[in-house]
Amino acid sequence: MTKIVTSLLSLSLACSAALAADAAISAVKVTDSLDAVKANSAVWSKAKFSSVTLYPQTSIEMNDKNANAITDTLKAKKAQVGALYDGKNIALMVKWADGSKDVQAGYASTTYSDGFAVQLAGTTAKPQPLPYIGMGSAGRPVVVHLQKANEKVYEPNGNMDVSTQINRNQTALFGKELKEYDAKVASLATTNYARTFVGEGFRSLTEVKDGSAKSTSGMVYANGGWSGTLVRPLQDAYVNLSGTVPLAIAVWDGSKMGRNGVKNLSAWVAVNLEGQKPNEALLADLTTDSKGDATKGKAALETNGCNGCHQMSAADPKNFMAPSLRTIGGYSTAGYLRESIVKPSAVVVPGYNRNAHKNTPWYTLEKGKRISTMTDFSHLDKNTVEDIVAYLQSLKAEVE
């Protein structure tokens, strides 16, 4: 019976994979200055919005039973993305439906906020292959702009004033003095949780705190959904955006325990700057699915034992021996999947669920470098690799 269910599920996913990758987004060139653009700015009427699909990330299990149960039932969602640029800055707007407005309040450990992030490929000598979605990869950095919905927060704000970084109930203040303390904290607080990070692999994300990453972002909730905006320079110490810009988008739903890896995210999406020459090779990589045969790819994958370590569908048991691939096709480009098959150590996930068996580590260390324990399949012929890639691209969550 399990085999029948699995076969039907694979068939339905293969059919959904017939849909092409998300089309390129057009960034409209405007004469307006984008320095102070917000969600309600009139200039957005000039933008051309495109649909981008955001898929639940399921490759790594959280050590949280409730969060995992929610993730197992998450569906993909559509976001509308528009882009503008003025020759100096690029402005992005992401709009997505969310039935509840979840705002982080105080220091509660059982509630989570809505949020979104925009990831850009960092400056490298070669624009391809692209970094891994979410965290980048060695030698291929990413820049991640994160925005959360929150009430006023004080710590951390960078002032290093420890006298106001304690809970008001732990002070020795009462009456008028406590009111004065509250007023001081409120005056120092910020209502905008916006952070910029750089990363070159899992667990390498580092917040940029020296002011070298200039950006403004915000979130506005209305009519059952969020509008998130980001404005940043086209060129700085971290990126050099021209022609075709690769970016990825993630959103978190606080009502569904969204945080860290519990999120919906896109694959790399192409943004073409109007009036500039597009990078045709990069554009093709981001907007074209594999031409392989998914049915043959599934057979080749099983023949080579890939499903012995990887969970391929929700119907398969969780074995913790390798990252789950049950929705990998949603947030991975064909190029990344090819690389993972023939060069498994190019991107290594350093951690795995604590329930994994100690005798099945995901990597070993050789001279300080992580080497994947996955078999190198570079011996496979090109057509077989392409068939496997086509099958992996068919593994996508249903769109809500």
For each residue, the residues with C-beta under 8 A, 3 or more apart:
1: 4 5
2: 5 6 315
3: 6 7
4: 1 7 8
5: 1 2 8 9 315
6: 2 3 9 10 313 315 316
7: 3 4 10 11
8: 4 5 11 12
9: 5 6 12 13 313 314 315
10: 6 7 13 14 298 313 394
11: 7 8 14 15
12: 8 9 15 16
13: 9 10 16 17 313 329 394 395 396
14: 10 11 17 18 294 295 391 394
15: 11 12 18
16: 12 13 19 394 396 398
17: 13 14 289 294 329 390 393 394 395 396
18: 14 15
19: 16
20: 23 287 288 289
21: 267 286 287 288 289 333
22: 50 51 52 53 266 267 269 287
23: 20 50 287
24: 50 244 269 270 271 272 278 283 286 287
25: 48 50 52 81 82 83 269 270 271 272
26: 48 50 83 271 272 274
27: 83 84 85 90 245 271 272 273 274
28: 46 47 48 83 84 85 274
29: 84 85 86 87 273 274 275
30: 34 43 46 84 85 86
31: 86
32: 43 86
33: 36 86
34: 30 37 43 84 85 86 88 89 90 91 231
35: 89 231
36: 33 41 216
37: 34 41 43 44 84 91 216 229 231
38: 41 218 220 229
39: 44 93 218 219 220 227 228 229
40: 220
41: 36 37 38 44
42: 45
43: 30 32 34 37 46 47 84 91
44: 37 39 41 47 82 84 93
45: 42
46: 28 30 43 84
47: 28 43 44 82 83 84 93
48: 25 26 28 82
49: 80 81 82 93 95
50: 22 23 24 25 26 80 81 82
51: 22 78 79 80 81
52: 22 25 78 79 80 81 249 266 269
53: 22 76 77 78 79 266 330 399
54: 76 77 78 79 96 249 250 251 264 265 266
55: 76 264 265 266 327 330 331 396 397
56: 71 74 75 76 263 264 327 330 397
57: 60 71 134 261 262 263 264 265 327 331
58: 71 72 324 326 327 397
59: 323 324 325 328 349
60: 57 261 323 324 349 351 352 353
61: 68 318 320 324 353 355
62: 67 68 71 260 261 262
63: 353 354
64: 67 68 257
65: 68 69
66: 69 70 257
67: 62 64 70 71 257 262
68: 61 62 64 65 71 72
69: 65 66 72 73
70: 66 67 73 74 256 257 262
71: 56 57 58 62 67 68 74 262
72: 58 68 69 314
73: 69 70
74: 56 70 71 256 264 397
75: 56 397 398 399 400
76: 53 54 55 56 264 327 330 396 397 398 399 400
77: 53 54 96 97 251 264 399 400
78: 51 52 53 54 96 97 399
79: 51 52 53 54 94 95 96 249 251 266
80: 49 50 51 52 94 95 96
81: 25 49 50 51 52 92 93 94 95 249 269
82: 25 44 47 48 49 50 92 93
83: 25 26 27 28 47 90 91 92 93 271
84: 27 28 29 30 34 37 43 44 46 47 90 91
85: 27 28 29 30 34 89 90 91 234 273
86: 29 30 31 32 33 34 89
87: 29 234
88: 34 233 234
89: 34 35 85 86 231 232 233 234
90: 27 34 83 84 85 231 232 233 234 241 245 273
91: 34 37 43 83 84 85 229 230 231
92: 81 82 83 118 229 230 231 247
93: 39 44 47 49 81 82 83 227 228 229
94: 79 80 81 116 118 226 227 228 229 249 251
95: 49 79 80 81 225 226 227 228
96: 54 77 78 79 80 116 225 226 251
97: 77 78 224 225
98: 101 102 114 221 224 225 226 251 253
99: 224 255
100: 254 255
101: 98 114 149 221
102: 98 111 112 113 114 149 253 254 255
103: 113 114 149 150 151 254
104: 108 111 112 113 148 149 150 151 153 193 254
105: 108 111 150 151
106: 151
107: 167
108: 104 105 111
109:
110:
111: 102 104 105 108 254
112: 102 104 252 254 257 258 259
113: 102 103 104 148 149 150 193 252 254
114: 98 101 102 103 148 149 219 221 226 251 252 253 254 258
115: 146 147 148 149 193 219 251 252 254 258
116: 94 96 146 147 219 226 228 249 250 251 252
117: 144 145 146 147 249 250 251
118: 92 94 144 145 230 247 248 249
119: 133 134 142 143 144 145 247 248 249 250
120: 142 143 144 145 238 239 241 245 246 247
121: 124 127 130 131 140 141 142 143 239 246 247 268
122: 131 136 140 141 142 143 198 238 239
123: 141 238 239 240
124: 121 127 139 140 141
125:
126:
127: 121 124 130 246 279 282
128: 281 282 285 335
129: 140 335 336 339 346
130: 121 127 140 246 268 285 333 335 336
131: 121 122 135 136 137 140 141 142 200
132: 135 136 137 140 201 336 347
133: 119 248 265 267 268 331 332 336
134: 57 119 142 248 250 265
135: 131 132 142 199 201 202 203 204 205
136: 122 131 132 140 141 142 198 199 200 201 204
137: 131 132 140 200 201 346 347
138: 200 201 347
139: 124 200
140: 121 122 124 129 130 131 132 136 137 200
141: 121 122 123 124 131 136 198 199 200 238
142: 119 120 121 122 131 134 135 136 198 199 200
143: 119 120 121 122 196 197 198 213 238 239
144: 117 118 119 120 196 197 198 199 205
145: 117 118 119 120 194 195 196 215 217 230 232
146: 115 116 117 193 194 195 196 197
147: 115 116 117 193 194 217 218 219 228 230
148: 104 113 114 115 193 219 252
149: 101 102 103 104 113 114 115 193 219 221 226 254
150: 103 104 105 113 153 191 193
151: 103 104 105 106 191
152: 186 189 190 191
153: 104 150 157 189 190 191 193
154: 157 164 165 185 188 189 190
155: 165
156: 165
157: 153 154 188 189 190
158: 209
159: 188
160:
161: 164 165 188
162: 165 166
163: 166
164: 154 161 181 184 185 188
165: 154 155 156 161 162
166: 162 163 170 171
167: 107 170 171
168: 171 173 178 181 182 185
169:
170: 166 167
171: 166 167 168 178 181
172:
173: 168 177 178 180 181
174: 177 178
175: 178 179
176: 179 180
177: 173 174 180 181
178: 168 171 173 174 175 181 182
179: 175 176 182 183
180: 173 176 177 183 184
181: 164 168 171 173 177 178 184 185
182: 168 178 179 185 186
183: 179 180 186 187
184: 164 180 181 187 188
185: 154 164 168 181 182 188 189
186: 152 182 183 189
187: 183 184
188: 154 157 159 161 164 184 185
189: 152 153 154 157 185 186
190: 152 153 154 157 193
191: 150 151 152 153
192: 217 218
193: 104 113 115 146 147 148 149 150 153 190
194: 145 146 147 215 216 217 218
195: 145 146 207
196: 143 144 145 146 207 208 213 215
197: 143 144 146 205 206 207 208
198: 122 136 141 142 143 144 205 206 208 213 238
199: 135 136 141 142 144 204 205 206
200: 131 136 137 138 139 140 141 142 204
201: 132 135 136 137 138 204 347 348 350
202: 135 348 349 350 351
203: 135 350 351
204: 135 136 199 200 201
205: 135 144 197 198 199
206: 197 198 199
207: 195 196 197
208: 196 197 198 212 213 238
209: 158
210:
211: 214
212: 208 236 237 238
213: 143 196 198 208 232 236 237 238
214: 211 232 233 236
215: 145 194 196 230 231 232 233
216: 36 37 194 230 231 232
217: 145 147 192 194 228 229 230 231
218: 38 39 147 192 194 228 229
219: 39 114 115 116 147 148 149 226 227 228 229
220: 38 39 40 226 227
221: 98 101 114 149 225 226
222: 225 227
223:
224: 97 98 99
225: 95 96 97 98 221 222
226: 94 95 96 98 114 116 149 219 220 221 251
227: 39 93 94 95 219 220 222
228: 39 93 94 95 116 147 217 218 219 251
229: 37 38 39 91 92 93 94 217 218 219
230: 91 92 118 145 147 215 216 217
231: 34 35 37 89 90 91 92 215 216 217
232: 89 90 145 213 214 215 216 236
233: 88 89 90 214 215 236
234: 85 87 88 89 90 239 240 241 242
235: 239 240 241
236: 212 213 214 232 233 239
237: 212 213
238: 120 122 123 141 143 198 208 212 213
239: 120 121 122 123 143 234 235 236
240: 123 234 235
241: 90 120 234 235 245 273
242: 234 245 273 276
243: 272 273 276 277 278 279
244: 24 270 271 272 273 278 279 282 283 286
245: 27 90 120 241 242 270 271 272 273
246: 120 121 127 130 268 269 270 271 282 286
247: 92 118 119 120 121 268 269 271
248: 118 119 133 134 265 266 267 268 269 331
249: 52 54 79 81 94 116 117 118 119 265 266 269
250: 54 116 117 119 134 263 264 265 266
251: 54 77 79 94 96 98 114 115 116 117 226 228 258 263 264 265
252: 112 113 114 115 116 148 258 259 262 263 264
253: 98 102 114 256 258 264
254: 100 102 103 104 111 112 113 114 115 149 257 258
255: 99 100 102 258
256: 70 74 253 262
257: 64 66 67 70 112 254 262
258: 112 114 115 251 252 253 254 255 262 263
259: 112 252 262 263
260: 62 263
261: 57 60 62
262: 57 62 67 70 71 252 256 257 258 259
263: 56 57 250 251 252 258 259 260
264: 54 55 56 57 74 76 77 250 251 252 253
265: 54 55 57 133 134 248 249 250 251 331
266: 22 52 53 54 55 79 248 249 250 269 330 331
267: 21 22 133 248 286 330 331 332 333
268: 121 130 133 246 247 248 286 333
269: 22 24 25 52 81 246 247 248 249 266 286
270: 24 25 244 245 246 282 283 286 287
271: 24 25 26 27 83 244 245 246 247
272: 24 25 26 27 243 244 245 276 278 283
273: 27 29 85 90 241 242 243 244 245 276
274: 26 27 28 29
275: 29
276: 242 243 272 273
277: 243
278: 24 243 244 272 282 283
279: 127 243 244 282 283
280: 283 284
281: 128 284 285
282: 127 128 244 246 270 278 279 285 286
283: 24 244 270 272 278 279 280 286 287
284: 280 281 287 288
285: 128 130 281 282 288 333 334 335
286: 21 24 244 246 267 268 269 270 282 283 333
287: 20 21 22 23 24 270 283 284
288: 20 21 284 285 334
289: 17 20 21 334 390 393
290: 334 337 386 389 390 393
291: 386 390
292: 296 297 383 385 386 387 388 389 390 391
293: 296 297 387 390
294: 14 17 297 298 387 390 391 393 394
295: 14 298 299 391
296: 292 293 299 300 384 387
297: 292 293 294 300 301 384 386 387 388 389 390 391 392
298: 10 294 295 301 302 391
299: 295 296 302 303
300: 296 297 303 304 380 384 387 388 391
301: 297 298 304 306 307 312 388 391 392
302: 298 299 305 306 307
303: 299 300
304: 300 301 375 377 380
305: 302 308 309 375
306: 301 302 309 310 312 388
307: 301 302 310 312 316
308: 305 321
309: 305 306 319 321 322 360 374
310: 306 307 321 322 323 324 325
311: 316 317 318 319 324 325 326
312: 301 306 307 316 325 326 395
313: 6 9 10 13 316 326 395
314: 9 72 326
315: 2 5 6 9
316: 6 307 311 312 313 326
317: 311
318: 61 311 324
319: 309 311 322
320: 61 352 353 355 356 357 360
321: 308 309 310 356 357 360
322: 309 310 319 362 374
323: 59 60 310 349 352 362
324: 58 59 60 61 310 311 318 327 328
325: 59 310 311 312 328 392 395
326: 58 311 312 313 314 316 395
327: 55 56 57 58 76 324 330 331 395 396 397
328: 59 324 325 331 332 337 392 395
329: 13 17 332 392 393 394 395 396
330: 53 55 56 76 266 267 327 395 396 397
331: 55 57 133 248 265 266 267 327 328
332: 133 267 328 329 336 337 392 393
333: 21 130 267 268 285 286 336 337
334: 285 288 289 290 337 338 389 393
335: 128 129 130 285 338 339
336: 129 130 132 133 332 333 339 340 347
337: 290 328 332 333 334 340 341 388 389 392 393
338: 334 335 341 342 385 386 389
339: 129 335 336 342 343 346 347
340: 336 337 343 344 346 347
341: 337 338 344 377 378 380 385 388 389
342: 338 339 376 377 378 380 385
343: 339 340 346 376 378
344: 340 341 348 372 374 375 376 377
345: 348 363 370 371 372
346: 129 137 339 340 343
347: 132 137 138 201 336 339 340
348: 201 202 344 345 362 363 370 371 372
349: 59 60 202 323 352 362 363
350: 201 202 203 362 363 370
351: 60 202 203 362
352: 60 320 323 349 356 361 362
353: 60 61 63 320 356
354: 63
355: 61 320
356: 320 321 352 353 360 361 362
357: 320 321 360
358: 361
359:
360: 309 320 321 356 357 373
361: 352 356 358 364 373
362: 322 323 348 349 350 351 352 356 372 373 374
363: 345 348 349 350 370 371 372 373
364: 361 370 371 373
365: 368 369 370 371
366: 369 371
367:
368: 365
369: 365 366
370: 345 348 350 363 364 365
371: 345 348 363 364 365 366
372: 344 345 348 362 363
373: 360 361 362 363 364
374: 309 322 344 362
375: 304 305 344
376: 342 343 344 379
377: 304 341 342 344 380 385
378: 341 342 343
379: 376
380: 300 304 341 342 377 384 385 388
381: 384 385
382: 385 386
383: 292 386 387
384: 296 297 300 380 381 387 388
385: 292 338 341 342 377 380 381 382 388 389
386: 290 291 292 297 338 382 383 389 390
387: 292 293 294 296 297 300 383 384 390 391
388: 292 297 300 301 306 337 341 380 384 385 391 392
389: 290 292 297 334 337 338 341 385 386 392 393
390: 17 289 290 291 292 293 294 297 386 387 393 394
391: 14 292 294 295 297 298 300 301 387 388 394 395
392: 297 301 325 328 329 332 337 388 389 395
393: 17 289 290 294 329 332 334 337 389 390 396
394: 10 13 14 16 17 294 329 390 391
395: 13 17 312 313 325 326 327 328 329 330 391 392
396: 13 16 17 55 76 327 329 330 393
397: 55 56 58 74 75 76 327 330
398: 16 75 76
399: 53 75 76 77 78
400: 75 76 77
